[in-house]
Amino acid sequence: MNDVCNAPGLLPIETAIQNILGSITPVKDVETITIMQSVDRVLASDVKSTINVPAHNNSAMDGYALCISDKSLTYTQVGSVFAGQVFEETLTPGQCVRIMTGAAIAPGANGVVMQENASVDGDKITFTAQPELNENVRFAGEDIAIDDVILKAGDKLKAVDVGLLASLGIANIDVVRNLKIAVLSTGDELIEPGQPLMQGAIFESNRAVIISALQQKNIDVLDLGIIPDDKELITNAFLKANELADAVISSGGVSVGEADFTKEVLNEIGEIHFWKIAMKPGKPFAFGKLSNSYFFGLPGNPVSAAVTFNQLVEPALQKLSGLGEVNPKMRFNAVTTSVIKKRPGRADFQRGTATINEQGDLVVAPFNKQGSGVLSSLSKANCLIVVPAQSGNIEKGATVSIELL
């Protein structure tokens, strides 16, 4: 059987990803924004705490803060303290105060007993067991101390991170500016949705997929539309994109041996590598550098364009955006519900539906139609079944790796 190592001219996908990531320098431009605008933005610098969290020793329970006495289980209540209040008198052994969760521990108190373990008789409070030192006390700086780095440069902020910043009194932060990506498609056969479908023409869909995916990532998109197979028009489009964007993504015109102006123009205005990747769908792919931007050339077939964007372009954009660590695609083991047909030689990303069966196991059903032009199958899929390059057919009931979409 042939495998990827014996397939002439095919570049392993892992090598392609390494080559791309090794060539990219992240964007360095910084802007200051409010924390309420910061979800999914990449931090440009470390964020340090200027306060302790908690700011003071406080109670973890509703109950009684007390100055522990070893001689008795009965204490005298001398006051109450609620969240946001401070009890200023210093407790002496045998005294306690009623306290609510989050309230500051009274001076002299060294433990808190929950109210369920106390009985009340006027100002006399009797506990069911001997209180323990520092029981149910949350100490100042226990969660975060002054000067702790709470978020690092290169972190992408989640909603809970915004809450964390707010809890520290931070209103504005420095982030890497949004990427600017130019998107275009080439081909005389392509027409925009909404136009009459002429004989021999097809509606262009790759830009719709790519632009939608980019917009979900807080990326500013420059849509250059459909460029006809005209060398001057293609040249002008790439020069404009190079001037205005951090990266250019095109679809079509990267197949080896294809009679197309795209490769000719790119070789003239940049340093571009045209690769045959050992992956299916999506063998033809181009990557390189223009004078001011990076270039990603996707195949023209819709599924091939979507899968190469997912596998090759997304990691590159993560690094370009300043993300501190490029996240590998998360994979899960699943059991196949039917045979997966495959020839050795290329890593295969087959469309499928993953579900949990009655036994609680993750199972995956591959689709019958796996053609690179069958975009409907990718729409219906909730995962990609990742079959290694050297693998052949996989039997029903075998364990495979999947990536959720």
Residue pairs with C-beta under 8 A, 6 or more apart in sequence:
1 344
1 390
1 392
2 344
2 345
3 344
3 345
3 389
3 390
4 10
4 12
4 278
4 345
4 346
4 347
4 389
4 390
6 345
7 278
7 345
7 346
9 276
10 276
10 277
10 278
10 283
10 345
10 346
11 275
11 276
11 277
11 278
12 277
12 278
12 347
12 389
13 277
13 278
13 279
13 311
13 312
13 347
16 275
16 277
16 285
16 287
16 312
17 311
17 312
17 315
19 273
19 287
20 287
20 312
20 315
20 316
21 315
21 316
21 319
21 326
23 287
23 289
23 294
24 294
24 316
24 319
24 320
26 176
26 319
26 320
26 321
26 322
26 323
27 176
27 177
27 179
27 246
27 320
27 321
27 322
28 176
28 322
29 176
29 177
30 44
30 45
30 174
30 175
30 176
30 177
31 174
31 175
31 177
32 172
32 173
32 174
32 175
33 41
33 172
33 173
33 175
34 171
34 172
35 162
35 165
35 166
35 170
35 171
35 172
35 173
36 162
38 157
38 161
38 162
38 165
38 173
38 175
39 157
39 158
39 159
39 162
40 156
40 157
40 217
40 218
41 156
41 157
41 175
41 176
41 178
41 218
42 154
42 155
42 156
42 157
42 175
42 176
42 321
42 322
42 323
42 324
43 151
43 152
43 153
43 154
43 155
43 156
43 157
43 173
43 174
43 175
43 176
44 153
44 174
44 175
44 176
44 322
45 153
45 174
46 149
46 151
46 152
46 153
47 149
47 150
47 151
47 152
47 165
47 170
47 173
48 147
48 148
48 149
48 150
49 144
49 145
49 146
49 147
49 148
49 150
49 168
50 146
50 168
50 169
51 144
51 146
51 168
51 169
52 140
52 141
52 144
52 145
52 146
53 141
53 142
53 143
53 144
53 167
53 168
54 138
54 139
54 140
54 141
54 142
54 143
55 140
56 104
56 105
56 140
57 104
57 105
57 137
57 138
57 139
57 140
58 102
58 103
58 104
58 105
58 137
58 138
59 65
59 99
59 100
59 101
59 102
59 103
59 105
59 112
59 136
59 137
59 138
60 101
60 112
60 136
60 137
60 138
61 101
61 112
61 113
61 114
61 115
61 136
62 99
62 100
62 101
62 114
62 115
63 98
63 99
63 112
63 113
63 114
63 115
63 116
63 117
63 118
63 136
64 75
64 77
64 96
64 97
64 98
64 99
64 112
64 113
64 115
64 118
64 125
64 127
65 81
65 91
65 96
65 97
65 99
65 105
65 106
65 109
65 111
65 112
66 75
66 91
66 95
66 96
66 97
66 109
66 110
66 111
66 112
66 113
66 131
67 91
67 92
67 93
67 94
67 95
67 96
67 108
67 109
67 110
68 93
68 110
68 111
68 131
68 133
69 75
69 93
69 94
70 130
71 94
72 94
73 126
73 127
73 128
73 129
73 130
74 124
74 125
74 126
74 127
75 94
75 95
75 96
75 124
75 125
75 126
75 127
76 94
76 95
76 96
76 123
76 124
76 125
77 95
77 96
77 97
77 98
77 123
77 124
77 125
78 89
78 91
78 95
78 96
78 97
78 123
79 87
79 89
79 97
79 98
79 106
80 87
80 97
80 98
80 99
81 87
81 97
81 98
81 99
81 100
81 103
81 104
81 106
82 100
82 103
83 100
83 101
83 102
83 103
84 103
85 103
85 104
86 104
87 97
87 104
87 106
87 107
88 107
89 106
89 107
90 106
90 107
90 108
91 97
91 106
91 107
91 108
91 109
92 108
95 108
96 109
96 125
97 106
97 109
99 105
99 106
99 112
105 112
105 137
110 133
110 134
110 137
111 131
111 132
111 133
111 134
111 135
111 136
111 137
112 135
112 136
112 137
113 127
113 131
113 135
113 136
114 136
117 127
117 128
117 129
118 125
118 126
118 127
118 128
119 125
119 126
119 128
144 150
144 168
150 164
150 168
151 157
151 161
151 164
151 165
152 324
153 322
153 324
154 322
154 323
154 324
154 325
155 161
155 324
156 323
157 175
165 173
176 321
176 322
178 218
178 219
178 220
179 219
179 220
179 246
179 247
179 317
179 320
179 321
180 219
180 220
180 221
180 222
180 244
180 245
180 246
181 214
181 219
181 220
181 221
181 222
181 245
181 246
181 247
181 248
181 249
181 317
182 221
182 222
182 224
182 240
182 241
182 244
182 245
182 247
182 248
182 249
182 293
183 207
183 210
183 211
183 214
183 221
183 222
183 223
183 224
183 248
183 249
183 250
184 207
184 223
184 224
184 225
184 226
184 227
184 237
184 241
184 248
184 249
184 250
185 204
185 206
185 207
185 225
185 226
185 227
185 250
185 251
185 252
185 300
186 226
186 227
186 228
186 229
186 234
186 250
186 251
186 252
186 253
186 260
186 261
186 262
187 204
187 226
187 228
187 229
187 252
187 253
187 300
188 228
188 229
189 200
189 201
189 202
190 201
190 202
190 203
190 204
190 226
190 252
191 197
191 198
191 201
191 202
191 203
191 204
191 226
192 203
192 204
192 225
192 226
193 203
193 204
193 205
193 208
197 203
204 226
205 302
205 375
206 251
206 252
206 298
206 300
206 302
206 305
206 306
207 223
207 225
207 226
207 251
209 302
209 305
209 306
209 309
210 249
210 251
210 298
210 305
210 309
211 221
211 223
213 309
213 314
214 221
215 221
217 317
219 317
222 241
222 244
222 245
224 237
224 240
224 241
227 233
227 234
227 237
229 260
229 261
230 261
231 261
231 264
231 265
234 261
234 262
234 265
235 265
235 268
235 269
238 248
238 265
238 266
238 269
238 270
238 290
239 269
241 248
241 293
242 248
242 269
242 270
242 290
242 291
242 292
242 293
243 292
245 293
246 293
246 294
246 320
247 293
247 294
247 295
247 296
247 316
247 317
247 320
248 290
248 293
248 294
248 295
248 296
249 296
249 298
249 309
249 313
250 262
250 295
250 296
250 297
250 298
251 297
251 298
251 299
251 300
251 305
252 260
252 262
252 298
252 299
252 300
253 260
253 261
253 262
253 263
253 297
253 300
254 262
254 263
254 274
254 284
254 285
254 286
254 297
254 298
254 299
255 284
255 299
255 300
256 274
256 276
256 284
262 297
263 272
263 274
263 286
266 272
266 286
266 288
266 290
266 295
266 297
269 290
269 291
270 288
270 289
270 290
270 291
270 295
271 288
271 289
272 286
272 287
272 288
272 289
272 295
272 297
273 286
273 287
273 288
274 284
274 285
274 286
274 297
275 284
275 285
275 286
275 287
276 283
276 284
276 285
277 283
277 284
277 285
277 308
277 312
277 346
278 345
278 346
278 347
278 389
279 307
279 308
279 311
279 346
279 347
279 348
279 349
280 346
280 347
280 348
280 349
280 372
281 299
281 301
281 303
281 304
281 307
281 308
281 349
281 370
281 372
282 298
282 299
282 304
282 305
282 307
282 308
282 311
282 312
282 349
282 372
283 299
283 304
283 346
284 299
284 304
285 296
285 297
285 298
285 299
285 308
285 312
286 295
286 296
286 297
287 294
287 295
287 296
287 297
287 312
287 316
288 294
288 295
289 295
294 316
294 320
296 309
296 312
296 313
296 316
298 304
298 305
298 308
298 309
298 313
299 305
299 308
299 372
301 372
301 373
302 372
302 373
302 375
302 378
303 351
303 371
303 372
303 373
303 374
303 375
303 377
303 378
304 372
306 375
306 378
307 349
307 378
307 384
310 384
311 329
311 349
315 326
315 327
318 326
318 327
319 326
329 403
330 403
330 404
331 386
331 401
331 402
331 403
332 354
332 362
332 401
332 402
332 403
332 404
333 362
333 399
333 400
333 401
333 402
334 354
334 362
334 363
334 364
334 383
334 385
334 399
334 400
334 401
334 402
335 361
335 362
335 363
335 364
335 397
335 398
335 399
335 400
336 363
336 364
336 365
336 366
336 385
336 394
336 395
336 396
336 397
336 398
336 399
336 400
337 363
337 364
337 365
337 396
338 365
338 366
338 396
339 393
339 394
339 395
339 396
340 350
340 366
340 385
340 387
340 393
340 394
340 398
340 400
341 393
342 348
342 350
342 387
342 391
342 392
342 393
342 394
343 392
344 389
344 390
344 391
344 392
345 389
346 389
347 386
347 387
347 388
347 389
348 385
348 386
348 387
348 391
349 384
349 385
349 386
349 387
349 403
350 366
350 367
350 370
350 384
350 385
350 387
351 366
351 367
351 370
351 377
351 378
351 380
351 381
351 383
351 384
351 385
352 364
352 365
352 366
352 367
352 381
352 382
352 383
352 384
352 385
352 402
353 364
353 365
353 367
353 380
353 381
353 382
353 383
354 362
354 363
354 364
354 382
354 383
354 402
354 404
355 362
355 363
355 364
355 365
356 362
356 363
357 363
362 402
364 383
364 385
364 400
364 402
366 385
367 377
367 380
367 381
369 377
370 377
371 377
381 405
382 404
382 405
383 402
383 403
383 404
383 405
384 402
384 403
384 405
385 400
385 401
385 402
386 400
386 401
386 402
386 403
387 394
387 400
394 400
